[in-house]
């Protein structure tokens, strides 16, 4: 993974974490909280979408990744709230 890919991955994580916090509601997590929930959410969403064979039909790969990561981040935030 080169530096550009890493930066794009992290930005997608922050955006997904922010969007998940808007959807689920609650306090502001800050940029680090958005990053953590978004990055973990990207793995969760990617795994679930692959396992369930979900195809969003979105032509833009970046938008597809943001949607997948956001769905995963929503799941991560909800599970974290249930545990905590």
mmCIF file of the N, C-alpha and C atoms, coordinates in Angstrom:
data_MODEL
# 
_entry.id   MODEL 
# 
loop_
_atom_site.group_PDB 
_atom_site.id 
_atom_site.type_symbol 
_atom_site.label_atom_id 
_atom_site.label_alt_id 
_atom_site.label_comp_id 
_atom_site.label_asym_id 
_atom_site.label_entity_id 
_atom_site.label_seq_id 
_atom_site.pdbx_PDB_ins_code 
_atom_site.Cartn_x 
_atom_site.Cartn_y 
_atom_site.Cartn_z 
_atom_site.occupancy 
_atom_site.B_iso_or_equiv 
_atom_site.pdbx_formal_charge 
_atom_site.auth_seq_id 
_atom_site.auth_comp_id 
_atom_site.auth_asym_id 
_atom_site.auth_atom_id 
_atom_site.pdbx_PDB_model_num 
ATOM 1   N N  . UNK A 1 1  ? 0.857   -1.173  0.000   1.00 0.00 ? 1  UNK A N  1 
ATOM 2   C CA . UNK A 1 1  ? 0.000   0.000   0.000   1.00 0.00 ? 1  UNK A CA 1 
ATOM 3   C C  . UNK A 1 1  ? 0.905   1.239   0.000   1.00 0.00 ? 1  UNK A C  1 
ATOM 4   N N  . UNK A 1 2  ? 0.691   2.101   -0.971  1.00 0.00 ? 2  UNK A N  1 
ATOM 5   C CA . UNK A 1 2  ? 1.493   3.312   -1.034  1.00 0.00 ? 2  UNK A CA 1 
ATOM 6   C C  . UNK A 1 2  ? 0.857   4.414   -0.174  1.00 0.00 ? 2  UNK A C  1 
ATOM 7   N N  . UNK A 1 3  ? 1.547   5.532   -0.070  1.00 0.00 ? 3  UNK A N  1 
ATOM 8   C CA . UNK A 1 3  ? 1.110   6.628   0.800   1.00 0.00 ? 3  UNK A CA 1 
ATOM 9   C C  . UNK A 1 3  ? -0.229  7.208   0.354   1.00 0.00 ? 3  UNK A C  1 
ATOM 10  N N  . UNK A 1 4  ? -0.425  7.322   -0.935  1.00 0.00 ? 4  UNK A N  1 
ATOM 11  C CA . UNK A 1 4  ? -1.682  7.886   -1.452  1.00 0.00 ? 4  UNK A CA 1 
ATOM 12  C C  . UNK A 1 4  ? -2.868  7.000   -1.087  1.00 0.00 ? 4  UNK A C  1 
ATOM 13  N N  . UNK A 1 5  ? -2.718  5.705   -1.249  1.00 0.00 ? 5  UNK A N  1 
ATOM 14  C CA . UNK A 1 5  ? -3.783  4.764   -0.905  1.00 0.00 ? 5  UNK A CA 1 
ATOM 15  C C  . UNK A 1 5  ? -4.100  4.805   0.583   1.00 0.00 ? 5  UNK A C  1 
ATOM 16  N N  . UNK A 1 6  ? -3.068  4.924   1.396   1.00 0.00 ? 6  UNK A N  1 
ATOM 17  C CA . UNK A 1 6  ? -3.263  4.998   2.840   1.00 0.00 ? 6  UNK A CA 1 
ATOM 18  C C  . UNK A 1 6  ? -4.028  6.258   3.227   1.00 0.00 ? 6  UNK A C  1 
ATOM 19  N N  . UNK A 1 7  ? -3.685  7.379   2.627   1.00 0.00 ? 7  UNK A N  1 
ATOM 20  C CA . UNK A 1 7  ? -4.381  8.635   2.913   1.00 0.00 ? 7  UNK A CA 1 
ATOM 21  C C  . UNK A 1 7  ? -5.843  8.544   2.487   1.00 0.00 ? 7  UNK A C  1 
ATOM 22  N N  . UNK A 1 8  ? -6.101  7.979   1.322   1.00 0.00 ? 8  UNK A N  1 
ATOM 23  C CA . UNK A 1 8  ? -7.479  7.823   0.846   1.00 0.00 ? 8  UNK A CA 1 
ATOM 24  C C  . UNK A 1 8  ? -8.254  6.908   1.788   1.00 0.00 ? 8  UNK A C  1 
ATOM 25  N N  . UNK A 1 9  ? -7.644  5.822   2.220   1.00 0.00 ? 9  UNK A N  1 
ATOM 26  C CA . UNK A 1 9  ? -8.277  4.894   3.155   1.00 0.00 ? 9  UNK A CA 1 
ATOM 27  C C  . UNK A 1 9  ? -8.628  5.597   4.463   1.00 0.00 ? 9  UNK A C  1 
ATOM 28  N N  . UNK A 1 10 ? -7.716  6.408   4.982   1.00 0.00 ? 10 UNK A N  1 
ATOM 29  C CA . UNK A 1 10 ? -7.962  7.113   6.235   1.00 0.00 ? 10 UNK A CA 1 
ATOM 30  C C  . UNK A 1 10 ? -9.035  8.183   6.085   1.00 0.00 ? 10 UNK A C  1 
ATOM 31  N N  . UNK A 1 11 ? -9.040  8.884   4.964   1.00 0.00 ? 11 UNK A N  1 
ATOM 32  C CA . UNK A 1 11 ? -10.068 9.899   4.723   1.00 0.00 ? 11 UNK A CA 1 
ATOM 33  C C  . UNK A 1 11 ? -11.442 9.237   4.608   1.00 0.00 ? 11 UNK A C  1 
ATOM 34  N N  . UNK A 1 12 ? -11.516 8.121   3.913   1.00 0.00 ? 12 UNK A N  1 
ATOM 35  C CA . UNK A 1 12 ? -12.782 7.385   3.826   1.00 0.00 ? 12 UNK A CA 1 
ATOM 36  C C  . UNK A 1 12 ? -13.222 6.946   5.218   1.00 0.00 ? 12 UNK A C  1 
ATOM 37  N N  . UNK A 1 13 ? -12.286 6.527   6.044   1.00 0.00 ? 13 UNK A N  1 
ATOM 38  C CA . UNK A 1 13 ? -12.613 6.137   7.417   1.00 0.00 ? 13 UNK A CA 1 
ATOM 39  C C  . UNK A 1 13 ? -13.182 7.288   8.224   1.00 0.00 ? 13 UNK A C  1 
ATOM 40  N N  . UNK A 1 14 ? -12.587 8.461   8.111   1.00 0.00 ? 14 UNK A N  1 
ATOM 41  C CA . UNK A 1 14 ? -13.079 9.637   8.838   1.00 0.00 ? 14 UNK A CA 1 
ATOM 42  C C  . UNK A 1 14 ? -14.477 10.013  8.352   1.00 0.00 ? 14 UNK A C  1 
ATOM 43  N N  . UNK A 1 15 ? -14.672 10.031  7.041   1.00 0.00 ? 15 UNK A N  1 
ATOM 44  C CA . UNK A 1 15 ? -15.980 10.382  6.479   1.00 0.00 ? 15 UNK A CA 1 
ATOM 45  C C  . UNK A 1 15 ? -17.029 9.363   6.928   1.00 0.00 ? 15 UNK A C  1 
ATOM 46  N N  . UNK A 1 16 ? -16.708 8.088   6.866   1.00 0.00 ? 16 UNK A N  1 
ATOM 47  C CA . UNK A 1 16 ? -17.652 7.044   7.265   1.00 0.00 ? 16 UNK A CA 1 
ATOM 48  C C  . UNK A 1 16 ? -17.975 7.141   8.753   1.00 0.00 ? 16 UNK A C  1 
ATOM 49  N N  . UNK A 1 17 ? -16.976 7.381   9.571   1.00 0.00 ? 17 UNK A N  1 
ATOM 50  C CA . UNK A 1 17 ? -17.215 7.535   11.002  1.00 0.00 ? 17 UNK A CA 1 
ATOM 51  C C  . UNK A 1 17 ? -18.090 8.736   11.307  1.00 0.00 ? 17 UNK A C  1 
ATOM 52  N N  . UNK A 1 18 ? -17.853 9.827   10.610  1.00 0.00 ? 18 UNK A N  1 
ATOM 53  C CA . UNK A 1 18 ? -18.669 11.035  10.793  1.00 0.00 ? 18 UNK A CA 1 
ATOM 54  C C  . UNK A 1 18 ? -20.118 10.777  10.369  1.00 0.00 ? 18 UNK A C  1 
ATOM 55  N N  . UNK A 1 19 ? -20.298 10.163  9.204   1.00 0.00 ? 19 UNK A N  1 
ATOM 56  C CA . UNK A 1 19 ? -21.646 9.867   8.725   1.00 0.00 ? 19 UNK A CA 1 
ATOM 57  C C  . UNK A 1 19 ? -22.371 8.896   9.657   1.00 0.00 ? 19 UNK A C  1 
ATOM 58  N N  . UNK A 1 20 ? -21.655 7.918   10.171  1.00 0.00 ? 20 UNK A N  1 
ATOM 59  C CA . UNK A 1 20 ? -22.257 6.969   11.109  1.00 0.00 ? 20 UNK A CA 1 
ATOM 60  C C  . UNK A 1 20 ? -22.709 7.670   12.382  1.00 0.00 ? 20 UNK A C  1 
ATOM 61  N N  . UNK A 1 21 ? -21.918 8.628   12.856  1.00 0.00 ? 21 UNK A N  1 
ATOM 62  C CA . UNK A 1 21 ? -22.315 9.354   14.062  1.00 0.00 ? 21 UNK A CA 1 
ATOM 63  C C  . UNK A 1 21 ? -23.532 10.228  13.802  1.00 0.00 ? 21 UNK A C  1 
ATOM 64  N N  . UNK A 1 22 ? -23.673 10.731  12.580  1.00 0.00 ? 22 UNK A N  1 
ATOM 65  C CA . UNK A 1 22 ? -24.875 11.495  12.235  1.00 0.00 ? 22 UNK A CA 1 
ATOM 66  C C  . UNK A 1 22 ? -26.110 10.603  12.194  1.00 0.00 ? 22 UNK A C  1 
ATOM 67  N N  . UNK A 1 23 ? -25.964 9.408   11.633  1.00 0.00 ? 23 UNK A N  1 
ATOM 68  C CA . UNK A 1 23 ? -27.087 8.494   11.493  1.00 0.00 ? 23 UNK A CA 1 
ATOM 69  C C  . UNK A 1 23 ? -27.511 7.942   12.854  1.00 0.00 ? 23 UNK A C  1 
ATOM 70  N N  . UNK A 1 24 ? -26.546 7.478   13.628  1.00 0.00 ? 24 UNK A N  1 
ATOM 71  C CA . UNK A 1 24 ? -26.844 6.855   14.910  1.00 0.00 ? 24 UNK A CA 1 
ATOM 72  C C  . UNK A 1 24 ? -27.147 7.912   15.968  1.00 0.00 ? 24 UNK A C  1 
ATOM 73  N N  . UNK A 1 25 ? -26.553 9.092   15.820  1.00 0.00 ? 25 UNK A N  1 
ATOM 74  C CA . UNK A 1 25 ? -26.750 10.148  16.793  1.00 0.00 ? 25 UNK A CA 1 
ATOM 75  C C  . UNK A 1 25 ? -25.772 10.009  17.944  1.00 0.00 ? 25 UNK A C  1 
ATOM 76  N N  . UNK A 1 26 ? -25.831 10.965  18.819  1.00 0.00 ? 26 UNK A N  1 
ATOM 77  C CA . UNK A 1 26 ? -24.945 10.905  19.974  1.00 0.00 ? 26 UNK A CA 1 
ATOM 78  C C  . UNK A 1 26 ? -23.931 12.021  19.948  1.00 0.00 ? 26 UNK A C  1 
ATOM 79  N N  . UNK A 1 27 ? -22.999 11.945  20.860  1.00 0.00 ? 27 UNK A N  1 
ATOM 80  C CA . UNK A 1 27 ? -21.991 12.980  21.016  1.00 0.00 ? 27 UNK A CA 1 
ATOM 81  C C  . UNK A 1 27 ? -20.979 12.985  19.897  1.00 0.00 ? 27 UNK A C  1 
ATOM 82  N N  . UNK A 1 28 ? -20.227 14.047  19.875  1.00 0.00 ? 28 UNK A N  1 
ATOM 83  C CA . UNK A 1 28 ? -19.158 14.148  18.878  1.00 0.00 ? 28 UNK A CA 1 
ATOM 84  C C  . UNK A 1 28 ? -17.974 13.321  19.335  1.00 0.00 ? 28 UNK A C  1 
ATOM 85  N N  . UNK A 1 29 ? -17.505 12.501  18.443  1.00 0.00 ? 29 UNK A N  1 
ATOM 86  C CA . UNK A 1 29 ? -16.398 11.612  18.767  1.00 0.00 ? 29 UNK A CA 1 
ATOM 87  C C  . UNK A 1 29 ? -15.043 12.277  18.563  1.00 0.00 ? 29 UNK A C  1 
ATOM 88  N N  . UNK A 1 30 ? -14.980 13.299  17.762  1.00 0.00 ? 30 UNK A N  1 
ATOM 89  C CA . UNK A 1 30 ? -13.705 13.890  17.398  1.00 0.00 ? 30 UNK A CA 1 
ATOM 90  C C  . UNK A 1 30 ? -13.117 13.138  16.220  1.00 0.00 ? 30 UNK A C  1 
ATOM 91  N N  . UNK A 1 31 ? -12.099 13.709  15.641  1.00 0.00 ? 31 UNK A N  1 
ATOM 92  C CA . UNK A 1 31 ? -11.531 13.130  14.419  1.00 0.00 ? 31 UNK A CA 1 
ATOM 93  C C  . UNK A 1 31 ? -10.953 11.741  14.653  1.00 0.00 ? 31 UNK A C  1 
ATOM 94  N N  . UNK A 1 32 ? -10.355 11.517  15.823  1.00 0.00 ? 32 UNK A N  1 
ATOM 95  C CA . UNK A 1 32 ? -9.786  10.196  16.112  1.00 0.00 ? 32 UNK A CA 1 
ATOM 96  C C  . UNK A 1 32 ? -10.906 9.160   16.282  1.00 0.00 ? 32 UNK A C  1 
ATOM 97  N N  . UNK A 1 33 ? -11.974 9.541   16.952  1.00 0.00 ? 33 UNK A N  1 
ATOM 98  C CA . UNK A 1 33 ? -13.113 8.633   17.119  1.00 0.00 ? 33 UNK A CA 1 
ATOM 99  C C  . UNK A 1 33 ? -13.762 8.298   15.794  1.00 0.00 ? 33 UNK A C  1 
ATOM 100 N N  . UNK A 1 34 ? -13.912 9.321   14.930  1.00 0.00 ? 34 UNK A N  1 
ATOM 101 C CA . UNK A 1 34 ? -14.463 9.076   13.591  1.00 0.00 ? 34 UNK A CA 1 
ATOM 102 C C  . UNK A 1 34 ? -13.557 8.134   12.807  1.00 0.00 ? 34 UNK A C  1 
ATOM 103 N N  . UNK A 1 35 ? -12.245 8.375   12.916  1.00 0.00 ? 35 UNK A N  1 
ATOM 104 C CA . UNK A 1 35 ? -11.279 7.549   12.192  1.00 0.00 ? 35 UNK A CA 1 
ATOM 105 C C  . UNK A 1 35 ? -11.350 6.098   12.645  1.00 0.00 ? 35 UNK A C  1 
ATOM 106 N N  . UNK A 1 36 ? -11.345 5.889   13.951  1.00 0.00 ? 36 UNK A N  1 
ATOM 107 C CA . UNK A 1 36 ? -11.361 4.521   14.481  1.00 0.00 ? 36 UNK A CA 1 
ATOM 108 C C  . UNK A 1 36 ? -12.647 3.799   14.086  1.00 0.00 ? 36 UNK A C  1 
ATOM 109 N N  . UNK A 1 37 ? -13.804 4.445   14.315  1.00 0.00 ? 37 UNK A N  1 
ATOM 110 C CA . UNK A 1 37 ? -15.063 3.777   13.980  1.00 0.00 ? 37 UNK A CA 1 
ATOM 111 C C  . UNK A 1 37 ? -15.191 3.564   12.470  1.00 0.00 ? 37 UNK A C  1 
ATOM 112 N N  . UNK A 1 38 ? -14.702 4.513   11.669  1.00 0.00 ? 38 UNK A N  1 
ATOM 113 C CA . UNK A 1 38 ? -14.769 4.379   10.216  1.00 0.00 ? 38 UNK A CA 1 
ATOM 114 C C  . UNK A 1 38 ? -13.859 3.298   9.667   1.00 0.00 ? 38 UNK A C  1 
ATOM 115 N N  . UNK A 1 39 ? -12.648 3.218   10.202  1.00 0.00 ? 39 UNK A N  1 
ATOM 116 C CA . UNK A 1 39 ? -11.699 2.198   9.718   1.00 0.00 ? 39 UNK A CA 1 
ATOM 117 C C  . UNK A 1 39 ? -12.173 0.806   10.123  1.00 0.00 ? 39 UNK A C  1 
ATOM 118 N N  . UNK A 1 40 ? -12.585 0.651   11.378  1.00 0.00 ? 40 UNK A N  1 
ATOM 119 C CA . UNK A 1 40 ? -13.120 -0.650  11.797  1.00 0.00 ? 40 UNK A CA 1 
ATOM 120 C C  . UNK A 1 40 ? -14.386 -0.961  11.001  1.00 0.00 ? 40 UNK A C  1 
ATOM 121 N N  . UNK A 1 41 ? -15.217 0.063   10.800  1.00 0.00 ? 41 UNK A N  1 
ATOM 122 C CA . UNK A 1 41 ? -16.440 -0.113  10.027  1.00 0.00 ? 41 UNK A CA 1 
ATOM 123 C C  . UNK A 1 41 ? -16.186 -0.520  8.589   1.00 0.00 ? 41 UNK A C  1 
ATOM 124 N N  . UNK A 1 42 ? -15.089 -0.054  8.015   1.00 0.00 ? 42 UNK A N  1 
ATOM 125 C CA . UNK A 1 42 ? -14.788 -0.436  6.636   1.00 0.00 ? 42 UNK A CA 1 
ATOM 126 C C  . UNK A 1 42 ? -14.508 -1.937  6.527   1.00 0.00 ? 42 UNK A C  1 
ATOM 127 N N  . UNK A 1 43 ? -13.839 -2.481  7.528   1.00 0.00 ? 43 UNK A N  1 
ATOM 128 C CA . UNK A 1 43 ? -13.591 -3.918  7.525   1.00 0.00 ? 43 UNK A CA 1 
ATOM 129 C C  . UNK A 1 43 ? -14.879 -4.700  7.774   1.00 0.00 ? 43 UNK A C  1 
ATOM 130 N N  . UNK A 1 44 ? -15.682 -4.224  8.735   1.00 0.00 ? 44 UNK A N  1 
ATOM 131 C CA . UNK A 1 44 ? -16.946 -4.896  9.046   1.00 0.00 ? 44 UNK A CA 1 
ATOM 132 C C  . UNK A 1 44 ? -17.886 -4.838  7.840   1.00 0.00 ? 44 UNK A C  1 
ATOM 133 N N  . UNK A 1 45 ? -18.038 -3.655  7.267   1.00 0.00 ? 45 UNK A N  1 
ATOM 134 C CA . UNK A 1 45 ? -18.908 -3.501  6.103   1.00 0.00 ? 45 UNK A CA 1 
ATOM 135 C C  . UNK A 1 45 ? -18.429 -4.307  4.911   1.00 0.00 ? 45 UNK A C  1 
ATOM 136 N N  . UNK A 1 46 ? -17.130 -4.281  4.665   1.00 0.00 ? 46 UNK A N  1 
ATOM 137 C CA . UNK A 1 46 ? -16.574 -5.061  3.557   1.00 0.00 ? 46 UNK A CA 1 
ATOM 138 C C  . UNK A 1 46 ? -16.796 -6.546  3.738   1.00 0.00 ? 46 UNK A C  1 
ATOM 139 N N  . UNK A 1 47 ? -16.610 -7.022  4.964   1.00 0.00 ? 47 UNK A N  1 
ATOM 140 C CA . UNK A 1 47 ? -16.836 -8.449  5.237   1.00 0.00 ? 47 UNK A CA 1 
ATOM 141 C C  . UNK A 1 47 ? -18.308 -8.803  5.042   1.00 0.00 ? 47 UNK A C  1 
ATOM 142 N N  . UNK A 1 48 ? -19.203 -7.993  5.623   1.00 0.00 ? 48 UNK A N  1 
ATOM 143 C CA . UNK A 1 48 ? -20.633 -8.300  5.528   1.00 0.00 ? 48 UNK A CA 1 
ATOM 144 C C  . UNK A 1 48 ? -21.144 -8.224  4.092   1.00 0.00 ? 48 UNK A C  1 
ATOM 145 N N  . UNK A 1 49 ? -20.737 -7.194  3.372   1.00 0.00 ? 49 UNK A N  1 
ATOM 146 C CA . UNK A 1 49 ? -21.201 -7.048  1.993   1.00 0.00 ? 49 UNK A CA 1 
ATOM 147 C C  . UNK A 1 49 ? -20.694 -8.193  1.124   1.00 0.00 ? 49 UNK A C  1 
ATOM 148 N N  . UNK A 1 50 ? -19.472 -8.648  1.383   1.00 0.00 ? 50 UNK A N  1 
ATOM 149 C CA . UNK A 1 50 ? -18.926 -9.769  0.630   1.00 0.00 ? 50 UNK A CA 1 
ATOM 150 C C  . UNK A 1 50 ? -19.633 -11.068 1.012   1.00 0.00 ? 50 UNK A C  1 
ATOM 151 N N  . UNK A 1 51 ? -19.820 -11.286 2.311   1.00 0.00 ? 51 UNK A N  1 
ATOM 152 C CA . UNK A 1 51 ? -20.456 -12.523 2.783   1.00 0.00 ? 51 UNK A CA 1 
ATOM 153 C C  . UNK A 1 51 ? -21.904 -12.616 2.319   1.00 0.00 ? 51 UNK A C  1 
ATOM 154 N N  . UNK A 1 52 ? -22.603 -11.479 2.299   1.00 0.00 ? 52 UNK A N  1 
ATOM 155 C CA . UNK A 1 52 ? -24.001 -11.468 1.893   1.00 0.00 ? 52 UNK A CA 1 
ATOM 156 C C  . UNK A 1 52 ? -24.182 -11.217 0.397   1.00 0.00 ? 52 UNK A C  1 
ATOM 157 N N  . UNK A 1 53 ? -23.061 -11.054 -0.301  1.00 0.00 ? 53 UNK A N  1 
ATOM 158 C CA . UNK A 1 53 ? -23.054 -10.803 -1.745  1.00 0.00 ? 53 UNK A CA 1 
ATOM 159 C C  . UNK A 1 53 ? -23.881 -9.586  -2.127  1.00 0.00 ? 53 UNK A C  1 
ATOM 160 N N  . UNK A 1 54 ? -23.682 -8.526  -1.376  1.00 0.00 ? 54 UNK A N  1 
ATOM 161 C CA . UNK A 1 54 ? -24.382 -7.268  -1.631  1.00 0.00 ? 54 UNK A CA 1 
ATOM 162 C C  . UNK A 1 54 ? -23.611 -6.488  -2.678  1.00 0.00 ? 54 UNK A C  1 
ATOM 163 N N  . UNK A 1 55 ? -24.293 -6.060  -3.734  1.00 0.00 ? 55 UNK A N  1 
ATOM 164 C CA . UNK A 1 55 ? -23.705 -5.215  -4.759  1.00 0.00 ? 55 UNK A CA 1 
ATOM 165 C C  . UNK A 1 55 ? -24.506 -3.920  -4.797  1.00 0.00 ? 55 UNK A C  1 
ATOM 166 N N  . UNK A 1 56 ? -23.862 -2.823  -4.475  1.00 0.00 ? 56 UNK A N  1 
ATOM 167 C CA . UNK A 1 56 ? -24.556 -1.545  -4.402  1.00 0.00 ? 56 UNK A CA 1 
ATOM 168 C C  . UNK A 1 56 ? -24.908 -0.987  -5.774  1.00 0.00 ? 56 UNK A C  1 
ATOM 169 N N  . UNK A 1 57 ? -24.188 -1.372  -6.784  1.00 0.00 ? 57 UNK A N  1 
ATOM 170 C CA . UNK A 1 57 ? -24.445 -0.867  -8.127  1.00 0.00 ? 57 UNK A CA 1 
ATOM 171 C C  . UNK A 1 57 ? -23.996 0.564   -8.325  1.00 0.00 ? 57 UNK A C  1 
ATOM 172 N N  . UNK A 1 58 ? -23.108 1.040   -7.476  1.00 0.00 ? 58 UNK A N  1 
ATOM 173 C CA . UNK A 1 58 ? -22.590 2.402   -7.582  1.00 0.00 ? 58 UNK A CA 1 
ATOM 174 C C  . UNK A 1 58 ? -21.347 2.361   -8.467  1.00 0.00 ? 58 UNK A C  1 
ATOM 175 N N  . UNK A 1 59 ? -21.290 3.236   -9.439  1.00 0.00 ? 59 UNK A N  1 
ATOM 176 C CA . UNK A 1 59 ? -20.168 3.206   -10.382 1.00 0.00 ? 59 UNK A CA 1 
ATOM 177 C C  . UNK A 1 59 ? -18.880 3.767   -9.803  1.00 0.00 ? 59 UNK A C  1 
ATOM 178 N N  . UNK A 1 60 ? -18.987 4.701   -8.881  1.00 0.00 ? 60 UNK A N  1 
ATOM 179 C CA . UNK A 1 60 ? -17.801 5.321   -8.296  1.00 0.00 ? 60 UNK A CA 1 
ATOM 180 C C  . UNK A 1 60 ? -17.228 4.426   -7.195  1.00 0.00 ? 60 UNK A C  1 
ATOM 181 N N  . UNK A 1 61 ? -15.977 3.985   -7.347  1.00 0.00 ? 61 UNK A N  1 
ATOM 182 C CA . UNK A 1 61 ? -15.381 3.121   -6.319  1.00 0.00 ? 61 UNK A CA 1 
ATOM 183 C C  . UNK A 1 61 ? -15.246 3.822   -4.968  1.00 0.00 ? 61 UNK A C  1 
ATOM 184 N N  . UNK A 1 62 ? -14.944 5.106   -4.978  1.00 0.00 ? 62 UNK A N  1 
ATOM 185 C CA . UNK A 1 62 ? -14.796 5.847   -3.718  1.00 0.00 ? 62 UNK A CA 1 
ATOM 186 C C  . UNK A 1 62 ? -16.144 5.926   -3.005  1.00 0.00 ? 62 UNK A C  1 
ATOM 187 N N  . UNK A 1 63 ? -17.195 6.254   -3.722  1.00 0.00 ? 63 UNK A N  1 
ATOM 188 C CA . UNK A 1 63 ? -18.525 6.333   -3.128  1.00 0.00 ? 63 UNK A CA 1 
ATOM 189 C C  . UNK A 1 63 ? -18.971 4.962   -2.631  1.00 0.00 ? 63 UNK A C  1 
ATOM 190 N N  . UNK A 1 64 ? -18.667 3.928   -3.369  1.00 0.00 ? 64 UNK A N  1 
ATOM 191 C CA . UNK A 1 64 ? -18.981 2.564   -2.954  1.00 0.00 ? 64 UNK A CA 1 
ATOM 192 C C  . UNK A 1 64 ? -18.279 2.239   -1.635  1.00 0.00 ? 64 UNK A C  1 
ATOM 193 N N  . UNK A 1 65 ? -17.015 2.620   -1.516  1.00 0.00 ? 65 UNK A N  1 
ATOM 194 C CA . UNK A 1 65 ? -16.263 2.366   -0.289  1.00 0.00 ? 65 UNK A CA 1 
ATOM 195 C C  . UNK A 1 65 ? -16.792 3.185   0.874   1.00 0.00 ? 65 UNK A C  1 
ATOM 196 N N  . UNK A 1 66 ? -17.193 4.427   0.619   1.00 0.00 ? 66 UNK A N  1 
ATOM 197 C CA . UNK A 1 66 ? -17.739 5.272   1.686   1.00 0.00 ? 66 UNK A CA 1 
ATOM 198 C C  . UNK A 1 66 ? -19.045 4.677   2.208   1.00 0.00 ? 66 UNK A C  1 
ATOM 199 N N  . UNK A 1 67 ? -19.910 4.230   1.313   1.00 0.00 ? 67 UNK A N  1 
ATOM 200 C CA . UNK A 1 67 ? -21.188 3.639   1.727   1.00 0.00 ? 67 UNK A CA 1 
ATOM 201 C C  . UNK A 1 67 ? -20.943 2.352   2.514   1.00 0.00 ? 67 UNK A C  1 
ATOM 202 N N  . UNK A 1 68 ? -20.067 1.509   2.018   1.00 0.00 ? 68 UNK A N  1 
ATOM 203 C CA . UNK A 1 68 ? -19.762 0.253   2.700   1.00 0.00 ? 68 UNK A CA 1 
ATOM 204 C C  . UNK A 1 68 ? -19.177 0.514   4.087   1.00 0.00 ? 68 UNK A C  1 
ATOM 205 N N  . UNK A 1 69 ? -18.232 1.432   4.169   1.00 0.00 ? 69 UNK A N  1 
ATOM 206 C CA . UNK A 1 69 ? -17.608 1.755   5.453   1.00 0.00 ? 69 UNK A CA 1 
ATOM 207 C C  . UNK A 1 69 ? -18.605 2.404   6.406   1.00 0.00 ? 69 UNK A C  1 
ATOM 208 N N  . UNK A 1 70 ? -19.503 3.221   5.887   1.00 0.00 ? 70 UNK A N  1 
ATOM 209 C CA . UNK A 1 70 ? -20.492 3.872   6.740   1.00 0.00 ? 70 UNK A CA 1 
ATOM 210 C C  . UNK A 1 70 ? -21.454 2.857   7.334   1.00 0.00 ? 70 UNK A C  1 
ATOM 211 N N  . UNK A 1 71 ? -21.923 1.917   6.517   1.00 0.00 ? 71 UNK A N  1 
ATOM 212 C CA . UNK A 1 71 ? -22.808 0.869   7.033   1.00 0.00 ? 71 UNK A CA 1 
ATOM 213 C C  . UNK A 1 71 ? -22.086 0.058   8.110   1.00 0.00 ? 71 UNK A C  1 
ATOM 214 N N  . UNK A 1 72 ? -20.844 -0.288  7.852   1.00 0.00 ? 72 UNK A N  1 
ATOM 215 C CA . UNK A 1 72 ? -20.057 -1.018  8.851   1.00 0.00 ? 72 UNK A CA 1 
ATOM 216 C C  . UNK A 1 72 ? -19.833 -0.205  10.110  1.00 0.00 ? 72 UNK A C  1 
ATOM 217 N N  . UNK A 1 73 ? -19.572 1.092   9.960   1.00 0.00 ? 73 UNK A N  1 
ATOM 218 C CA . UNK A 1 73 ? -19.350 1.952   11.118  1.00 0.00 ? 73 UNK A CA 1 
ATOM 219 C C  . UNK A 1 73 ? -20.620 2.109   11.941  1.00 0.00 ? 73 UNK A C  1 
ATOM 220 N N  . UNK A 1 74 ? -21.771 2.166   11.282  1.00 0.00 ? 74 UNK A N  1 
ATOM 221 C CA . UNK A 1 74 ? -23.045 2.226   12.014  1.00 0.00 ? 74 UNK A CA 1 
ATOM 222 C C  . UNK A 1 74 ? -23.198 0.976   12.869  1.00 0.00 ? 74 UNK A C  1 
ATOM 223 N N  . UNK A 1 75 ? -22.893 -0.168  12.297  1.00 0.00 ? 75 UNK A N  1 
ATOM 224 C CA . UNK A 1 75 ? -22.973 -1.427  13.044  1.00 0.00 ? 75 UNK A CA 1 
ATOM 225 C C  . UNK A 1 75 ? -21.996 -1.416  14.213  1.00 0.00 ? 75 UNK A C  1 
ATOM 226 N N  . UNK A 1 76 ? -20.780 -0.946  13.977  1.00 0.00 ? 76 UNK A N  1 
ATOM 227 C CA . UNK A 1 76 ? -19.759 -0.891  15.026  1.00 0.00 ? 76 UNK A CA 1 
ATOM 228 C C  . UNK A 1 76 ? -20.201 0.029   16.161  1.00 0.00 ? 76 UNK A C  1 
ATOM 229 N N  . UNK A 1 77 ? -20.736 1.197   15.836  1.00 0.00 ? 77 UNK A N  1 
ATOM 230 C CA . UNK A 1 77 ? -21.169 2.149   16.862  1.00 0.00 ? 77 UNK A CA 1 
ATOM 231 C C  . UNK A 1 77 ? -22.327 1.573   17.677  1.00 0.00 ? 77 UNK A C  1 
ATOM 232 N N  . UNK A 1 78 ? -23.282 0.932   16.999  1.00 0.00 ? 78 UNK A N  1 
ATOM 233 C CA . UNK A 1 78 ? -24.414 0.345   17.716  1.00 0.00 ? 78 UNK A CA 1 
ATOM 234 C C  . UNK A 1 78 ? -23.947 -0.764  18.652  1.00 0.00 ? 78 UNK A C  1 
ATOM 235 N N  . UNK A 1 79 ? -23.063 -1.631  18.181  1.00 0.00 ? 79 UNK A N  1 
ATOM 236 C CA . UNK A 1 79 ? -22.545 -2.703  19.030  1.00 0.00 ? 79 UNK A CA 1 
ATOM 237 C C  . UNK A 1 79 ? -21.754 -2.131  20.203  1.00 0.00 ? 79 UNK A C  1 
ATOM 238 N N  . UNK A 1 80 ? -20.951 -1.095  19.950  1.00 0.00 ? 80 UNK A N  1 
ATOM 239 C CA . UNK A 1 80 ? -20.181 -0.474  21.024  1.00 0.00 ? 80 UNK A CA 1 
ATOM 240 C C  . UNK A 1 80 ? -21.105 0.126   22.085  1.00 0.00 ? 80 UNK A C  1 
ATOM 241 N N  . UNK A 1 81 ? -22.203 0.709   21.660  1.00 0.00 ? 81 UNK A N  1 
ATOM 242 C CA . UNK A 1 81 ? -23.153 1.268   22.629  1.00 0.00 ? 81 UNK A CA 1 
ATOM 243 C C  . UNK A 1 81 ? -23.857 0.177   23.417  1.00 0.00 ? 81 UNK A C  1 
ATOM 244 N N  . UNK A 1 82 ? -24.150 -0.950  22.778  1.00 0.00 ? 82 UNK A N  1 
ATOM 245 C CA . UNK A 1 82 ? -24.782 -2.049  23.496  1.00 0.00 ? 82 UNK A CA 1 
ATOM 246 C C  . UNK A 1 82 ? -23.845 -2.658  24.538  1.00 0.00 ? 82 UNK A C  1 
ATOM 247 N N  . UNK A 1 83 ? -22.564 -2.733  24.195  1.00 0.00 ? 83 UNK A N  1 
ATOM 248 C CA . UNK A 1 83 ? -21.568 -3.294  25.123  1.00 0.00 ? 83 UNK A CA 1 
ATOM 249 C C  . UNK A 1 83 ? -21.293 -2.315  26.271  1.00 0.00 ? 83 UNK A C  1 
ATOM 250 N N  . UNK A 1 84 ? -21.141 -1.021  25.906  1.00 0.00 ? 84 UNK A N  1 
ATOM 251 C CA . UNK A 1 84 ? -20.770 0.000   26.895  1.00 0.00 ? 84 UNK A CA 1 
ATOM 252 C C  . UNK A 1 84 ? -21.929 0.526   27.556  1.00 0.00 ? 84 UNK A C  1 
# 
